[in-house]
Amino acid sequence: MTVASAGLALVASTTACMPDIHRNDGFPPPRVTAIAAGSPGGGLDLTTRITNDGFEAAGIDTFILIENMGGGGGNPARAAVLQRENDGTSVVFESNRIFLSKVTGTTDMSLDDFTPLAQLTTDYEVWIVKSGSKYDSAEKVLDDIKKDAGSVNFGIGTVPSDDQLNVLRPASEYGVEDLSKINLVAFSDGGDLNNELLGGRIDVASTGMSEAMELVDSGDVEIIAVSAPEPVDSAPGVPTWHDLGMDITINHWRGVFGPKNMPQDAVNWWRESLKKSVETDEFAKQAEALGINPEYVAGDEWLDTVIRPEQEESTEVLEKVGLVK
């Protein structure tokens, strides 16, 4: 099933007779809920849907009800999981906003309120410009904001986010002195961001590669920088931050979280099932089409080797612009 058809299948399935949940009867249950902390068509939504297709391909006989809760920096979606019965049947698909939102003071919820189940994918960040823009290189952008930090209008999908850090970190390393003067315009989702870029109301968009590829393939936009450690095949000739002399890699991960103190049988089932999903050919095929990388990491390892170190690094950058609350 393709990503597009998955959306159609979801509409049909949710209007059909769905199996009842027999709560507290152990795992696997007949139905679970996956809350995508983003709007339809965004990176978290797409990750949730290809995971669902991976479940089907792996023969996991549990119905996944997908709920989209976009906006609010992911806070409404995470709050919804914590408000529901903690029986393991509701999880949230989220990114590093799970700790960034607490760091920047937009919520009282912290990473410690959740159980990391598994990282599923990684996705590099890019700078994109409208085709024909005067900013045909990242160096031109950086030179301008070094002279006048507010001279370039940057569009980002949400605050806080890797989109935001993908502007602040290179600007900091390039020598921009007052990061707080950089003009960052946040939008509710990637669709609005793309429209503003194409309409010429922003100069540069910082976004996930997977969310940019459709416009890149159409010729409407060009990628001028990618946050990978080395050049990537899907963006031939595009420099990385490392190519421009900066030790910056931003690997935007997406994964699954449950509430803290989640029942251990639920934790085990989710981790095993998510691993099976990511390992299917169906998941790999759709991930490649979207320009994202399947990269399963189980929860405890993910927390220690990816999430905690990134939390520390991101906090240091955000402190420089006075965003840590």
Backbone torsions as a table, in degrees:
resi	resn	phi	psi	omega
1	MET	NA	133.0	178.2
2	THR	-80.2	167.5	178.0
3	VAL	-60.7	-41.6	-179.0
4	ALA	-62.3	-44.9	-178.9
5	SER	-69.8	-24.6	178.3
6	ALA	-61.7	-38.3	179.3
7	GLY	-63.8	-41.3	178.2
8	LEU	-65.1	-40.9	-179.7
9	ALA	-63.5	-35.5	-179.6
10	LEU	-63.8	-44.6	-179.9
11	VAL	-60.5	-44.5	-178.6
12	ALA	-65.8	-41.3	-175.3
13	SER	-69.1	-37.9	-176.0
14	THR	-73.8	-16.9	177.1
15	THR	-93.3	-10.9	178.0
16	ALA	-84.9	179.3	179.1
17	CYS	-76.2	116.0	-178.0
18	MET	-96.4	148.9	179.1
19	PRO	-64.5	146.5	178.1
20	ASP	-74.7	149.5	172.6
21	ILE	-90.3	125.3	172.7
22	HIS	-99.1	93.0	-172.2
23	ARG	-65.9	148.2	176.4
24	ASN	63.6	18.6	177.4
25	ASP	-97.7	11.0	178.6
26	GLY	88.8	-175.8	-175.9
27	PHE	-121.7	150.6	2.5
28	PRO	-82.5	143.9	175.2
29	PRO	-84.1	165.7	178.5
30	PRO	-72.1	-22.4	-177.8
31	ARG	-149.2	140.7	175.1
32	VAL	-132.2	163.8	-179.9
33	THR	-117.6	128.7	176.0
34	ALA	-112.7	113.2	178.9
35	ILE	-93.0	117.3	175.2
36	ALA	-86.6	119.1	-176.0
37	ALA	-81.6	52.2	179.9
38	GLY	-169.3	166.9	-178.0
39	SER	-77.9	161.2	177.2
40	PRO	-56.2	135.2	179.0
41	GLY	94.1	-14.6	178.2
42	GLY	-80.1	174.2	-175.5
43	GLY	-61.5	-40.7	-179.8
44	LEU	-70.1	-37.5	176.3
45	ASP	-62.0	-47.9	-178.8
46	LEU	-64.1	-38.9	177.8
47	THR	-63.3	-41.1	178.5
48	THR	-62.6	-42.5	-176.1
49	ARG	-71.5	-38.9	178.3
50	ILE	-72.9	-25.9	173.6
51	THR	-66.6	-40.5	176.1
52	ASN	-60.9	-43.6	177.9
53	ASP	-64.5	-34.7	175.9
54	GLY	-65.3	-37.5	175.2
55	PHE	-58.1	-46.9	-179.5
56	GLU	-63.5	-43.4	-178.9
57	ALA	-65.2	-31.6	-179.9
58	ALA	-83.0	-4.0	179.0
59	GLY	75.7	25.7	178.5
60	ILE	-81.6	114.8	-169.7
61	ASP	-90.9	61.7	175.1
62	THR	-136.4	128.0	-178.6
63	PHE	-75.4	129.7	177.4
64	ILE	-104.7	117.5	173.0
65	LEU	-91.0	119.5	-179.0
66	ILE	-97.0	127.5	175.0
67	GLU	-117.6	130.0	175.6
68	ASN	-95.4	128.1	174.1
69	MET	-132.7	85.6	179.3
70	GLY	-86.4	169.7	176.1
71	GLY	83.7	166.9	176.6
72	GLY	67.7	23.3	179.6
73	GLY	61.1	24.6	-178.7
74	GLY	84.3	-6.3	-176.9
75	ASN	-61.7	-43.9	179.1
76	PRO	-61.1	-38.9	-179.2
77	ALA	-66.2	-43.9	179.7
78	ARG	-67.3	-39.5	178.8
79	ALA	-62.3	-36.9	-179.0
80	ALA	-61.8	-39.7	178.7
81	VAL	-64.5	-40.5	-178.5
82	LEU	-71.8	-23.5	-178.3
83	GLN	-83.5	-14.6	-177.3
84	ARG	-90.4	165.2	-179.7
85	GLU	-58.4	131.9	-176.9
86	ASN	-84.9	69.4	179.2
87	ASP	-114.6	7.8	176.6
88	GLY	87.3	0.9	-176.5
89	THR	-91.8	-5.8	178.1
90	SER	-125.8	129.4	178.2
91	VAL	-134.0	167.3	178.4
92	VAL	-125.2	135.5	173.3
93	PHE	-91.7	119.2	-170.3
94	GLU	-146.3	170.3	178.0
95	SER	-114.9	-159.7	-176.7
96	ASN	-72.4	1.9	171.4
97	ARG	-61.9	-16.1	-179.6
98	ILE	-62.4	-24.6	172.1
99	PHE	-113.8	-26.5	-179.1
100	LEU	-64.7	-35.8	-178.0
101	SER	-64.9	-37.6	176.4
102	LYS	-68.9	-42.2	-179.4
103	VAL	-60.0	-39.7	-176.8
104	THR	-91.6	2.0	171.9
105	GLY	80.0	20.3	178.5
106	THR	-88.7	-4.9	179.5
107	THR	-157.7	158.0	172.8
108	ASP	-89.7	-12.0	179.2
109	MET	-69.5	136.6	179.5
110	SER	-121.2	171.1	176.9
111	LEU	-56.0	-33.0	-177.5
112	ASP	-69.3	-10.6	177.2
113	ASP	-82.9	-1.9	-173.3
114	PHE	-129.2	158.6	173.7
115	THR	-105.5	111.8	176.1
116	PRO	-68.5	121.1	-178.4
117	LEU	-93.8	-51.4	178.9
118	ALA	-170.5	141.5	164.8
119	GLN	-78.5	139.8	-178.5
120	LEU	-111.5	-43.7	-174.6
121	THR	-141.6	162.3	168.4
122	THR	-127.4	154.8	-173.5
123	ASP	-151.7	125.0	179.9
124	TYR	-77.6	153.8	175.0
125	GLU	-88.1	150.3	178.5
126	VAL	-135.2	157.6	163.6
127	TRP	-101.4	128.4	176.9
128	ILE	-124.1	148.4	176.8
129	VAL	-131.1	157.0	175.1
130	LYS	-64.3	138.9	-179.7
131	SER	-56.0	133.2	-177.7
132	GLY	89.1	2.0	179.8
133	SER	-63.0	151.5	175.2
134	LYS	-67.0	-20.7	178.2
135	TYR	-91.2	78.5	-178.7
136	ASP	-92.9	7.8	174.0
137	SER	-150.9	151.8	177.8
138	ALA	-65.7	-30.9	-179.5
139	GLU	-63.1	-38.0	177.5
140	LYS	-63.0	-41.0	178.3
141	VAL	-62.9	-48.9	-177.6
142	LEU	-64.5	-38.0	177.4
143	ASP	-61.6	-41.0	-179.0
144	ASP	-67.3	-43.5	-177.5
145	ILE	-76.1	-19.4	173.8
146	LYS	-70.0	-34.8	176.7
147	LYS	-76.4	-41.2	-177.4
148	ASP	-147.3	102.0	-171.7
149	ALA	-56.7	-28.5	-177.2
150	GLY	-96.4	13.4	-172.8
151	SER	-80.9	-13.6	-177.9
152	VAL	-119.3	133.5	176.4
153	ASN	-90.6	110.9	177.4
154	PHE	-97.4	134.4	173.2
155	GLY	-105.7	135.6	177.9
156	ILE	-133.5	155.7	-173.6
157	GLY	-73.5	-34.5	-176.3
158	THR	-163.0	161.9	175.1
159	VAL	-128.7	130.4	-3.8
160	PRO	-82.9	158.9	-177.3
161	SER	-170.5	169.1	171.9
162	ASP	-67.6	-27.0	173.9
163	ASP	-55.9	-43.6	-179.9
164	GLN	-67.7	-47.0	-179.3
165	LEU	-65.9	-26.9	179.3
166	ASN	-73.5	-6.5	170.1
167	VAL	-101.9	-47.4	-174.1
168	LEU	-67.5	-40.2	-176.8
169	ARG	-67.4	-50.2	177.4
170	PRO	-64.6	-35.3	177.7
171	ALA	-62.2	-42.0	179.9
172	SER	-63.0	-47.2	-177.7
173	GLU	-69.6	-25.7	-179.3
174	TYR	-79.9	-11.4	176.4
175	GLY	103.3	15.3	174.5
176	VAL	-68.2	123.5	-169.5
177	GLU	-79.6	-42.4	-177.5
178	ASP	-113.6	89.6	-177.4
179	LEU	-63.3	-25.1	-177.8
180	SER	-67.5	-17.0	-179.6
181	LYS	-89.4	-5.8	178.0
182	ILE	-65.3	134.3	-175.6
183	ASN	-86.2	96.8	178.8
184	LEU	-106.3	121.1	-179.9
185	VAL	-110.3	115.3	-177.8
186	ALA	-93.5	143.5	178.9
187	PHE	-121.6	164.1	-175.7
188	SER	-72.7	-27.0	179.1
189	ASP	-161.7	173.5	-176.9
190	GLY	-64.1	-29.7	179.7
191	GLY	-63.3	-46.6	177.3
192	ASP	-62.9	-40.7	179.2
193	LEU	-59.6	-47.2	-179.0
194	ASN	-63.7	-40.1	179.4
195	ASN	-62.8	-40.4	179.8
196	GLU	-68.0	-36.1	177.7
197	LEU	-66.7	-47.4	-179.1
198	LEU	-66.8	-29.2	178.7
199	GLY	-81.5	-2.6	177.0
200	GLY	79.8	12.9	-177.5
201	ARG	-88.9	-13.3	168.0
202	ILE	-129.1	154.9	-175.7
203	ASP	-90.7	-40.8	-175.8
204	VAL	-137.1	135.4	173.8
205	ALA	-109.3	133.7	173.1
206	SER	-105.9	118.9	-172.0
207	THR	-155.4	172.0	176.4
208	GLY	-71.9	143.7	-179.5
209	MET	-57.9	-40.7	-178.4
210	SER	-61.5	-32.4	-179.0
211	GLU	-81.5	-12.0	-178.1
212	ALA	-98.9	-20.5	-166.8
213	MET	-63.8	-33.3	179.7
214	GLU	-62.4	-43.3	178.6
215	LEU	-71.0	-34.6	176.6
216	VAL	-63.9	-46.1	-179.3
217	ASP	-63.7	-30.3	179.7
218	SER	-78.7	-13.0	-178.5
219	GLY	87.4	4.0	-177.7
220	ASP	-77.0	-28.4	-179.2
221	VAL	-134.2	164.2	176.5
222	GLU	-127.6	143.7	174.7
223	ILE	-88.3	130.9	179.6
224	ILE	-115.0	-7.1	175.4
225	ALA	-162.0	148.2	178.1
226	VAL	-134.9	143.3	-172.5
227	SER	-89.5	21.6	180.0
228	ALA	-79.4	160.8	178.0
229	PRO	-73.9	-19.8	178.3
230	GLU	-151.0	162.2	-177.3
231	PRO	-53.2	145.9	-178.4
232	VAL	-113.6	145.7	-175.4
233	ASP	-62.4	-33.3	-176.5
234	SER	-77.0	-6.0	175.7
235	ALA	-134.3	67.4	-174.9
236	PRO	-61.6	133.3	177.8
237	GLY	80.9	-4.0	-178.1
238	VAL	-85.1	128.1	-179.0
239	PRO	-72.9	149.1	170.6
240	THR	-90.4	169.7	174.3
241	TRP	-62.6	-32.1	177.6
242	HIS	-64.7	-39.4	177.2
243	ASP	-60.5	-28.5	-178.7
244	LEU	-93.8	14.4	173.4
245	GLY	86.1	17.3	-178.4
246	MET	-120.1	133.9	-178.2
247	ASP	-84.8	71.1	-176.1
248	ILE	-130.1	123.0	169.0
249	THR	-129.2	125.6	175.9
250	ILE	-120.3	109.7	-177.4
251	ASN	-109.5	95.6	-172.4
252	HIS	-74.4	107.6	-177.5
253	TRP	-94.7	156.4	172.6
254	ARG	-133.7	138.9	-177.3
255	GLY	-157.0	-167.0	-170.5
256	VAL	-123.4	135.3	179.4
257	PHE	-129.9	143.7	169.2
258	GLY	-112.4	178.8	176.0
259	PRO	-71.9	159.5	176.2
260	LYS	-63.8	157.0	-178.6
261	ASN	59.3	30.5	176.1
262	MET	-63.3	139.8	-179.5
263	PRO	-54.7	137.8	-173.5
264	GLN	-63.9	-33.3	178.4
265	ASP	-66.9	-31.1	176.2
266	ALA	-71.1	-42.9	177.7
267	VAL	-57.9	-47.5	-178.7
268	ASN	-62.1	-43.8	-178.6
269	TRP	-64.6	-46.0	-179.7
270	TRP	-60.9	-46.5	-177.8
271	ARG	-63.3	-43.9	179.4
272	GLU	-65.4	-42.8	-177.6
273	SER	-69.4	-41.4	178.9
274	LEU	-64.7	-38.5	177.7
275	LYS	-63.3	-44.1	178.2
276	LYS	-61.4	-40.7	180.0
277	SER	-61.7	-49.6	-176.8
278	VAL	-64.1	-28.4	-177.4
279	GLU	-83.2	-3.7	-179.8
280	THR	-76.8	153.6	175.3
281	ASP	-63.7	-32.4	-179.5
282	GLU	-64.2	-45.7	178.0
283	PHE	-61.9	-46.2	-178.3
284	ALA	-61.8	-41.6	-178.8
285	LYS	-63.7	-46.0	-178.6
286	GLN	-71.1	-36.4	177.5
287	ALA	-62.3	-43.0	179.2
288	GLU	-62.1	-41.0	179.1
289	ALA	-63.7	-30.6	-179.6
290	LEU	-88.4	-7.6	-179.3
291	GLY	77.2	24.4	176.7
292	ILE	-114.2	161.1	-174.2
293	ASN	-108.8	120.6	172.4
294	PRO	-63.9	125.2	-178.2
295	GLU	-153.1	83.7	-179.0
296	TYR	-74.6	130.2	171.2
297	VAL	-136.7	124.5	-178.0
298	ALA	-66.9	154.6	-167.0
299	GLY	-51.0	-50.2	-176.2
300	ASP	-65.9	-44.6	177.6
301	GLU	-64.6	-42.0	178.5
302	TRP	-58.2	-45.1	-179.4
303	LEU	-62.3	-44.8	-173.8
304	ASP	-78.1	-37.0	-172.2
305	THR	-99.5	-18.5	-176.7
306	VAL	-120.3	-57.2	-169.0
307	ILE	-70.0	-52.3	-177.3
308	ARG	-61.7	-47.8	177.7
309	PRO	-60.6	-39.2	179.5
310	GLU	-68.0	-36.0	177.6
311	GLN	-59.5	-44.1	-179.9
312	GLU	-65.3	-45.6	-178.4
313	GLU	-65.0	-44.3	-179.1
314	SER	-65.5	-37.7	179.1
315	THR	-61.7	-39.6	178.8
316	GLU	-61.8	-42.4	180.0
317	VAL	-67.4	-44.3	-177.4
318	LEU	-68.2	-27.7	175.9
319	GLU	-63.0	-32.6	-178.1
320	LYS	-65.6	-25.4	-179.4
321	VAL	-106.8	10.8	175.7
322	GLY	71.9	26.4	-177.2
323	LEU	-98.2	-4.8	178.4
324	VAL	-82.9	124.8	-177.2
325	LYS	-104.5	NA	NA
